[in-house]
Amino acid sequence: MAYMAADPSDIDRMPRGGFRASCLDRLLETDRPEYLDRDDVDSSIKNQVIGALDWTGRFFKNHERFAGIALDLIADVPDPRILELGAGHGGVSRQLLADHPSAHVTVTDLDPESVARIAASDLGSHPRAEVRRMDATAIDAADGSYNLVLFALSFHHLRPAQAARVFAEGTRVADTLLIIDLPRPPAPLHLLRLATMLPAAAVLPFVHDGIISSLRSYSPSALRSLAHHADPSIELTLRSGLTEPQIVIARRGR
Ligand SMILES: C[S@@+](CC[C@H](N)C(=O)[O-])C[C@H]1O[C@@H](n2cnc3c(N)ncnc32)[C@H](O)[C@@H]1O
């Protein structure tokens, strides 16, 4: 059974599954923050999560895959300017720089510790990289500064009103905003995915955050509502699959 929210313009009340999410889907969400979003957890726990994300990104070749999706979108731009938001460990930016000989990448995150760690790595002295702290909901850059903005595995961290700001800001500062995130499966499959993860959540911070990420992931219909709320002229292309991430390509209509 599907329910309409009282007021679709009240975007912060939108369920992660969208305004017409089923009862079961509405149960599969949480306001609980991930370790990465909390100020009251030891930084070693956050480092474990970020380290695990980097390791899985390299092992399962997600960094390569994400960089490939991004570079395909700007294949016709000779010396592209790319902004990565929520870079975490910087692995995807590193891959972008390795895979494109003349791309300039601004590598950013909200978390000052992550920014400091990235700045202290090879990226800090890379001739085509700049490392900065930046909030994806209030991007410190002029209109049209970039060819592409990339926000990978981070969008679900944001409440709907904040997430809508990313659509507004990303499409303001760049021709193309690319969001790659966890897909939100149909509720029965989602339940199954959560059940398989649950036993390890108590001992592995990475899995703990993975479960919350899954519960906070946005459905395609929610993504469309967020973009429309940000600016009705934003055009979305959505792609995903059972084993694929949710890929969101956003551009302002001309
Ligand atoms: C799960 S990590 C993803 C790291 C990396 N992008 C990846 O693909 O593995 C989420 C990141 O989003 C960042 N983040 C959360 N809210 C943000 C915001 N408002 N602006 C920018 N980054 C944000 C967090 O600090 C964290 O580094």
The ligand as a Tripos MOL2 file, in Angstrom:
@<TRIPOS>MOLECULE
LIG
   27    29     1     0     0
SMALL
NO_CHARGES

@<TRIPOS>ATOM
      1 C1         31.0160    7.2130    3.0980 C.3       1 LIG1
      2 S1         32.1780    8.5120    2.8820 S.3       1 LIG1
      3 C2         32.5140    8.4000    1.1330 C.3       1 LIG1
      4 C3         33.9810    8.5720    0.8180 C.3       1 LIG1
      5 C4         34.3460    8.4610   -0.6590 C.3       1 LIG1
      6 N1         33.6340    9.4450   -1.4560 N.3       1 LIG1
      7 C5         34.1190    7.0840   -1.2320 C.2       1 LIG1
      8 O1         33.6150    6.9780   -2.3730 O.co2     1 LIG1
      9 O2         34.4620    6.0860   -0.5950 O.co2     1 LIG1
     10 C6         31.1390    9.9190    3.0240 C.3       1 LIG1
     11 C7         31.9000   11.2180    3.0660 C.3       1 LIG1
     12 O3         30.9860   12.3130    2.9210 O.3       1 LIG1
     13 C8         31.4500   13.3590    3.7200 C.3       1 LIG1
     14 N2         30.3590   14.3140    3.9290 N.ar      1 LIG1
     15 C9         29.2760   14.1950    4.7320 C.ar      1 LIG1
     16 N3         28.5210   15.3110    4.6630 N.ar      1 LIG1
     17 C10        29.1240   16.1350    3.7640 C.ar      1 LIG1
     18 C11        28.8360   17.4280    3.2620 C.ar      1 LIG1
     19 N4         27.7650   18.1280    3.6670 N.pl3     1 LIG1
     20 N5         29.6950   17.9770    2.3680 N.ar      1 LIG1
     21 C12        30.7880   17.3130    1.9550 C.ar      1 LIG1
     22 N6         31.1220   16.0830    2.4020 N.ar      1 LIG1
     23 C13        30.2940   15.5050    3.2980 C.ar      1 LIG1
     24 C14        31.9580   12.6750    4.9690 C.3       1 LIG1
     25 O4         32.8440   13.5130    5.6970 O.3       1 LIG1
     26 C15        32.6400   11.4430    4.3740 C.3       1 LIG1
     27 O5         33.9890   11.6550    4.1190 O.3       1 LIG1
@<TRIPOS>BOND
     1     1     2 1
     2     2     3 1
     3     2    10 1
     4     3     4 1
     5     4     5 1
     6     5     6 1
     7     5     7 1
     8     7     8 2
     9     7     9 1
    10    10    11 1
    11    11    12 1
    12    11    26 1
    13    12    13 1
    14    13    14 1
    15    13    24 1
    16    14    15 ar
    17    14    23 ar
    18    15    16 ar
    19    16    17 ar
    20    17    18 ar
    21    17    23 ar
    22    18    19 1
    23    18    20 ar
    24    20    21 ar
    25    21    22 ar
    26    22    23 ar
    27    24    25 1
    28    24    26 1
    29    26    27 1
@<TRIPOS>SUBSTRUCTURE
     1 LIG1         1 GROUP 0 **** ****
